[in-house]
Amino acid sequence: MEDENWRRLQKMGASVWLDTPPVEIARRFVMKPDEIRQRPLLADVGNAASKDERFRMLQERLRLRLLQPQQRVSDERVVRE
């Protein structure tokens, strides 16, 4: 999430961070390439040659994307679930 978007969320009040491991999110998505293609940050993953390749790509991409918000979760206004 971009810094500006995060600042906007903070101004709105408390946020809830659902802490789901990347491997679990990838497991949920791996069988849904059409749904993956609808998500701009994951669209190219939906075109992977195999389910295993899609799973690997999803895990890596999600791990990188999810690192940023975790650094902000220490804010007392964020409820971590």
N, C-alpha and C positions, 0 to 999 in steps of 0.2 A: 504494500500500500504506500502510495506516495505521501511524503511529509505533509503536504497541504491538505490532503484528504483526512489524514490522521488528526490534524489540528481541528478541522471542521467537526469531526466526530467528538473530540474532547469537549468542544463548546456545547454540544447537544446534551451532554450528561454522561452517565455511566455506559460503558460498553461491555458486552459479554463476549469473551473469547472462548470458543469451543475448541479445546485442545485435542485434536484428533491427529494421530501420527500419519505422516505421508504414506506409509505403506498401507494403512487402512483406507485412506481416501483413494489411492491407486487401485486397491482391490475392488472397491465399489464401482469405479469408473471403467475398469479395463474391458468389460464386456459391452460397453456402450460407446462405440466409436462415433456414432452419429451425434450423441450428446456432447462428446469431447470436442468435436469440430465446431460446435456452437459457442464455445468459450474461447474468446480471442487469445488468451495467453496459453491455451493448450491446443489450439486448432490443428497445428501440424502433427501433433501426437496421434490424432485420430487417423492419420494416413500411414501409420507404421505398418510394416509388412506382416507382422505376426502379433498375436496376443502377448507373447513373452516380451517382445521388443516394446510394445505399447506400455506394458506394465513397468519395465525398466525406465523408459522415458518419463512416464508419469511420476514415478517415485523421485527421480532426480529433479525434475522441474518443480514439483511440489515442495521438496525439501528446500530448494533455493528460495522459493517464494515465501515459504512459511517462516524462514529465519528472521526476516525483518520485523514482523509484528510481535514475535516473542520478546524481542528486546524492549518493546514498549509496554508489555503486560505488567511490569512492575509498578506502573502508575496506579495509585490507590483508587482511581475512578474506574478501573477495569476489573470486572468480575471474571475470574478464571474458573472455567468449568472443566 
